[in-house]
Every structure is written in structure tokens, then in C-alpha cells.
Amino acid sequence: MSEPAVPLVLSRITISNNTSSVG
């Protein structure tokens, strides 16, 4: 369960960073 959860969290962080940069 930890394996699939790691990439998911990283993806969320990346998306958040992109949104923040754009905003």
C-alpha cells in the first residue's frame, strides 16, 4: 500500500507547486 501511496503524494505535491507558481 505504501508503494502506490508514495507516487500519489508526490504527484499531488507537484500539482500544488505548479498551481502556486501560476497563481
Secondary structure, DSSP 8 states (H G I E B T S, - for coil): -HHHHHHHHHHHHHHHHHHHHH-
